[in-house]
């Protein structure tokens, strides 16, 4: 049975910088894309979040927030509920907070972390164009619906967009010549139209999305440099894993893969050599 996208049962989700109840309902909405409940936080098979091999812990260190049923957040045993949603955080506001926290100028920084804002970011606005030197941008665990305004990020190599409300890959063409890693698990992506623009993409983490057809999956073969793919939790993977032929069928369609769902891909000729 496919895993539910409802996250209840007191799942713990890392959430940095939570200092008040401001925007708790919108925060709860963002956290509904944090992952299936009752999963091990140190899983090594890529099924526990945006990144395989426990990398999510590196990306989102901070307070542990326990999310119970009905979108209620509990911090240190206290419940937060019934609050009126606050206005979304803008990119400009998030950058100002980041600058204050790190004492770095966003226009000069190579790595910028804007994940899990309170209230969540909803739009990738034009303020992103100021990040000319940025090589790694983290926007995970927000409420972003569309990828946009990446034109000014001429040096971007790693883009983290996991745990948002993204439905398609439009907007990535702006960084198609530089992007090497895309972390976009726990969204609502069903179609892979436009993915071919990422000419240098080596790593794609897109577990727990909505891809259900081989016709979409084969578009990944258009990525000349793709080596490492995490695809668990998509309906297509769940169906064929249940049938016992996922790895065989997936690697047949994207033969250049060296790692699939955290496991090295062994080619037939390599088996014969050994």
C-alpha positions in Angstrom: 0.0 0.0 0.0 1.4 3.4 -0.9 2.5 5.5 2.1 0.1 8.3 3.1 1.0 11.9 2.7 -0.7 12.7 6.0 1.8 13.0 8.7 0.4 12.4 12.2 1.2 10.2 15.2 3.6 12.6 16.9 6.4 12.5 14.2 9.4 14.5 15.2 10.6 17.0 12.6 13.8 19.2 12.9 12.8 22.8 12.9 15.4 25.5 13.4 14.8 28.9 15.0 11.3 28.3 16.5 11.1 31.0 19.1 7.4 31.7 19.3 4.0 30.6 18.2 3.9 33.0 15.3 2.5 31.5 12.2 2.1 28.1 13.8 -0.8 27.0 11.6 1.1 27.8 8.4 4.2 26.1 9.8 2.1 23.1 10.5 1.0 23.1 6.9 4.6 23.2 5.7 5.5 20.3 8.0 2.8 18.1 6.5 5.3 17.4 3.8 8.0 16.3 6.2 7.6 12.5 5.8 5.8 9.4 6.8 5.4 8.9 10.6 7.2 6.2 12.6 10.3 6.1 10.3 13.8 5.8 11.7 15.7 9.0 11.6 18.9 7.3 10.8 17.6 5.2 7.9 20.2 4.6 5.2 17.9 3.7 2.3 16.7 7.2 1.4 13.2 6.6 2.7 13.3 9.0 5.6 13.2 12.4 4.0 14.8 14.7 1.5 18.2 13.2 1.5 19.4 9.6 1.7 22.0 8.3 4.2 20.8 10.6 7.0 21.9 13.8 5.2 18.7 15.6 6.4 20.2 15.8 9.8 23.1 17.9 8.4 20.7 20.2 6.5 18.2 21.0 9.2 19.8 21.1 12.6 17.8 22.8 15.3 14.8 22.4 17.6 12.9 19.2 17.4 9.2 19.9 16.9 6.7 17.2 17.4 3.8 17.3 15.1 0.7 15.5 16.3 -2.6 15.1 14.6 -4.7 18.0 13.3 -1.5 20.1 12.5 -0.9 20.9 16.2 2.8 21.6 17.0 4.3 20.6 20.4 7.5 22.2 21.5 9.0 20.9 24.7 5.6 19.3 25.6 3.5 22.5 25.0 0.9 22.6 22.3 0.4 25.4 19.9 -2.9 25.6 18.2 -5.8 27.9 17.3 -3.6 30.8 16.1 -4.4 32.9 13.2 -2.0 32.3 10.3 0.6 35.0 10.0 1.7 36.7 6.8 4.2 34.6 4.8 7.9 35.4 5.2 9.4 37.0 2.1 12.8 36.1 0.7 14.0 39.6 1.6 12.9 39.1 5.2 14.5 35.7 5.3 17.8 37.0 3.9 17.8 39.8 6.5 17.4 37.2 9.3 20.1 35.1 7.9 22.5 38.1 7.6 21.8 39.0 11.2 22.4 35.5 12.4 25.5 34.8 10.4 27.0 38.3 10.0 27.5 37.5 6.3 26.4 39.6 3.3 24.0 37.5 1.2 25.3 39.0 -2.0 28.8 37.6 -1.2 28.0 34.3 0.5 28.5 30.9 -1.2 26.0 29.0 1.0 22.7 30.4 2.2 20.2 28.6 4.4 16.6 29.8 4.4 14.9 26.5 5.3 11.9 26.2 7.8 11.1 29.9 8.1 8.5 30.9 10.6 6.0 31.8 9.0 7.0 29.8 5.9 8.2 31.3 2.6 5.5 31.0 -0.1 7.2 32.6 -3.1 10.6 32.6 -4.6 10.7 36.3 -5.3 13.0 38.6 -7.1 15.2 39.1 -4.0 16.9 35.9 -5.0 18.6 37.7 -7.9 20.9 39.4 -5.5 22.7 36.1 -4.6 25.2 36.2 -7.4 27.9 34.2 -5.5 25.6 31.6 -4.0 26.6 28.0 -4.8 24.3 26.2 -2.4 20.8 27.5 -1.6 18.5 25.8 1.0 14.8 26.6 0.8 13.4 23.4 2.2 10.5 23.0 4.7 8.5 26.0 3.5 5.3 26.5 1.5 6.8 27.3 -1.9 4.6 26.3 -4.8 6.6 27.4 -7.9 10.3 27.5 -8.7 11.1 31.0 -9.9 13.6 33.9 -10.0 16.8 31.9 -10.2 18.2 34.0 -13.1 20.7 35.8 -11.0 22.2 32.8 -9.4 24.9 32.2 -12.0 27.1 30.0 -9.7 24.4 27.8 -8.2 25.4 24.1 -7.9 23.1 22.8 -5.1 19.5 23.7 -4.7 17.4 22.3 -1.8 13.6 22.5 -2.1 12.4 19.5 -0.2 9.2 19.6 1.8 7.4 22.3 -0.1 4.3 22.4 -2.3 6.0 22.3 -5.7 4.0 20.7 -8.5 6.4 20.9 -11.5 10.0 21.7 -12.5 9.3 24.9 -14.5 11.9 27.6 -13.6 15.0 25.4 -13.4 16.1 26.4 -16.9 17.7 29.5 -15.3 20.3 27.3 -13.6 20.4 24.5 -16.1 24.1 25.2 -17.0 25.4 25.1 -13.4 23.2 23.0 -11.2 24.8 19.7 -10.1 22.5 18.7 -7.3 18.7 19.1 -6.9 17.1 18.1 -3.6 13.3 18.2 -4.1 11.8 15.3 -2.1 8.4 15.5 -0.4 6.7 17.7 -2.9 3.8 17.1 -5.4 5.6 16.5 -8.7 3.9 14.2 -11.1 5.4 15.2 -14.4 9.1 15.7 -15.2 8.7 18.0 -18.1 11.6 20.4 -18.5 14.1 18.3 -16.5 16.3 18.0 -19.6 17.6 21.5 -19.2 19.8 20.5 -16.3 22.9 19.6 -18.3 25.3 19.1 -15.4 23.0 17.5 -12.9 24.7 14.6 -11.1 22.5 14.1 -8.1 18.7 14.1 -7.9 16.9 13.5 -4.7 13.1 13.4 -5.4 11.7 10.8 -3.1 8.0 10.9 -2.1 6.6 12.8 -5.0 3.8 11.7 -7.3 5.5 10.2 -10.4 3.6 7.1 -11.5 4.4 6.4 -15.1 7.5 5.1 -16.9 6.8 7.7 -19.6 7.9 10.4 -17.1 10.7 8.4 -15.5 12.5 7.9 -18.8 12.9 11.6 -19.1 15.7 11.2 -16.5 17.8 9.5 -19.2 18.0 12.9 -20.9 20.3 14.1 -18.1 23.8 13.3 -19.4 25.6 13.5 -16.0 23.0 12.0 -13.7 24.7 9.4 -11.4 22.8 9.4 -8.1 19.0 9.1 -7.9 16.7 8.8 -4.9 13.1 8.0 -6.1 11.6 6.0 -3.2 8.0 6.9 -2.2 6.8 7.7 -5.7 3.9 5.6 -6.9 6.0 4.1 -9.7 8.7 3.0 -7.3 6.2 1.6 -4.8 4.4 -0.5 -7.4 7.5 -2.0 -8.8 9.3 -2.5 -5.5 6.2 -4.5 -4.4 6.6 -6.6 -7.5 10.3 -7.0 -6.8 11.6 -5.5 -10.1 12.2 -1.8 -9.3 15.9 -1.7 -9.5 16.1 -3.8 -12.6 13.4 -1.8 -14.5 14.7 1.6 -13.4 18.3 1.0 -14.2 17.3 -0.4 -17.6 15.6 2.9 -18.5 18.3 5.1 -17.0 21.5 3.0 -17.6 24.0 5.7 -16.5 23.0 5.6 -12.9 25.7 4.6 -10.4 23.5 4.8 -7.3 19.8 4.3 -7.0 18.0 4.9 -3.7 21.2 4.9 -1.8 22.4 1.6 -3.2 25.3 1.2 -5.7 24.1 0.0 -9.1 26.0 -3.2 -10.2 26.1 -3.6 -13.9 26.0 -7.1 -15.5 29.5 -6.7 -17.0 30.8 -5.8 -13.6 29.3 -8.9 -12.1 30.9 -11.0 -14.8 34.3 -9.4 -14.2 34.1 -10.4 -10.5 
